Amino acid sequence: MEKQTDKERETELLKHFDSIFDTDTLKTIKFDNMAMLKALFDYFEEFLYKPSEKYDKLRRQHIEVADLLENSFTERTTDIV
């Protein structure tokens, strides 16, 4: 899985902010000189972010597959992990 770059994360945060507050900050706000704003986004992100139904379904499927995989491990495999 690829690690999200800071720029991608900033863009994602601004998109979430725009969708919640019906604004268009993506074009006007740059985090480069706004350390305080970035810190606030980081702090409140979990409260502001509401996953879409599609994301929630994918997350549940991922958990189910991970559980199936974990349950299929033998005792020896579990000891190695």
Helices and strands as residue ranges (DSSP letters): H 6-21, G 25-27, G 31-33, H 35-48, H 53-72, H 75-80
